[in-house]
Amino acid sequence: MSTTAIETKVALDQALDLNTAPRKQSSVEVTDYDNRQTVGKITVDNPKMTCRGVNVYYGEKHAIKNVGLDIGANEVIAFIGPSGCGKSTFLRCLNRMNDTIPICRVTGQLRLDHDDIYDKSIDVVQLRARVGMVFQKPNPFPKSIYENVAYGPRIHGMVNTKAELDDLVRESLERAGLIKEVEKRMDEPGTSLSGGQQQRLCIARAIAVNPEVILMDEPCSALDPIATAKIEELIDELRENYTIIIVTHSMQQAARVSQRTAYFHLGDLIEVGETDQIFTNPKHKLTEDYITGRFG
Amino acid sequence: MNKPTASPPTKIPSRDIKTIVNAGLARRHAAERRFRWYGLIAITLGLTFVVLMFANIIGKGYPAFWQTYIQVPVTFDAAVIDPQGNRDPQAIETADYAALVRAGMRQLFPNVQGRLELRALYGLVSSDAAHELQDRVLQNPALIGASQEVWLLASASVDTLVKGNIDRALDESERPIKDNQLEWVDKLQAAGKIEKQFNTILFTSGDSREPEQAGIRGALMGSFFTLLVTFLLSFPIGVATAVYLEEFAPKNRWTDLIEVNINNLAAVPSIVFGLLGLAVFINFFGLPRSAPLVGGLVLSLMTLPVIIIAGRAALTSVPPSIREAALGMGASKLQMVGHHVLPLAMPGMLTGSIIGMARALGESAPLLMIGMVAFIVDVPKGFMDPSTVLPVQIYLWSDLPERAFVERTSAAIMVLLAFMILMNGLAILLRKRFERRW
């Protein structure tokens, strides 16, 4: 899925254009994707999610400006960018967590497979079961470890018997690489675990409902390097079955876990491409500045 | 030195930081010491008044927990109790037990003659003594015909005398107890026929005009029924309102207006709620006066804002991360609230409610407006029975001149304070035990 030479040239031209001329303010109803300003190739061959012309407003503030991006099935895509660039906002559009903010308004098209996720016929409950989420701060429920993992299957009615639920909980914990540590203490509160364990518990909780996509919002920012390494390993394993979108402040982490990387800047998707290419050969000046640590 | 200069300073003053800081250090420390002293003085002052208040109430109230009894030889004369000799329960119940008491008193002091003298003698025991004898006989009819030494309730003036609250040096006309009565009491005391026992009447009977027969049972039951109505109404409504406003209601001008009004309601003087209750519940809906149901309705109005505000505070203190976690799992809003937010907020809500209920327990002004201030002897048995409540009982007794009622007023205050401390203790316990910190 490498960028062809022609595309690269087009992208480069656009990038140059970007740097010389002031950017035109994206209007709400932009659909002209041929003239998109993002550098790199936003489409993939087998998209799991497709986003086109996404704009997000917090009241008057235009937080995401006309972003178009495909997320491929079974890939790990990392969103990077300086603080306040909109990467978390964009992430939260993908399972409509932004709905909880009253002043937030989302326009544009976001599809999960073929369903428009902002369509009235789509219930957020169903969407969030399909698009799981892991948050920045580990946030296990103040209940037992077992109850934490069992919660999702229970509310969605995924299991019929206690035995099925037991199996599902065990399997989820196993896939989250936590089973050995908690096997003997399933009834202890989830909050009694260490930070890294808590975050893996949150991942286990998310995968217990067997989602198609997992969103991770800086999942390691509150963890020490060893716990981080474990989570990264886990992300790599989970890629087999899930599509994973990870927001991260750590460029090393993005480089380690992701196949594609998207760079956001002040609400714009500046550049997207293969992770190797983004980190070794960024095409946009802003991306380069950020990656080389000139700001961020 | 550091003199301010109009011309731009050429150089930072050369005094080193150590001397500058040291120069001001003494002043800073002195200010801190002064502040500590102010704090200590304030606390000491506050504590002194609390101690004074408690000492005063307990000092006045504790004798009320003891009651004077006189040992009287009683002959359960069959000719008086059961003249027909057929053990007819009705006849036994309506018999003249006061005559038995009088006979017993005459037996104690056989030399007393004359109508006035005898009346003074009979005045040593309470009019309740006859009921006491009636109870005994009804419970055990085998007593009829037998003789027994019975401890009978002394009258309030004897009780006051025995507790040392009557100045013997006063002129006879200024004392509630006459010279001859004084003499008899002294004789009885010397013979060991006067005794102070724990005052169970205080806790088992309703109000009475006779201090020695007056108890707080009626007021306690009235308070209980009133608070039950208050809790059953205000807790569910308050919690539901708090949850709706905090979690479901859109944030717009209307909800802002409602919020402001709820906060204002919490500050409305309680007597206003009493007037409202009088106008709405009694005059419009025609509910009975003096009933715990109406009292509970009025106090609910007063307690609701407190519970709503406490409930909202408890809900806000549940961290957003828990809400996000639940929503992120695909929980609906109601599931998020029901499964996670409400259980976590519940201890805080309960604490707020208990404190609100404690306030309602101590409230008297609104209940005066709806007629719970009547003199009610019978212990209420339900929500519609006329009754009064503990603080109103205190108010009623505090108006009465007898020394024995002064005692009982303080005793009732002690009971009320005990319940308050109990409720606040429960609130603290709940908070300590169940409240989570993040």
Interface residues (C-beta under 8 A of the other chain):
Chain A: N95 M97 T100 P102 V124 V125 Q126 L127 R128 A129 G132 M133 F135 K137 N139 P140 F141 P142 Y151 G152 I155 H156 C202 R205 A206 V209
Chain B: P250 K251 P319 S321 I322 R323 E324 A325 A326 L327 G328 M329 G330 A331 S332 Q335 H339 H340 L344 R436
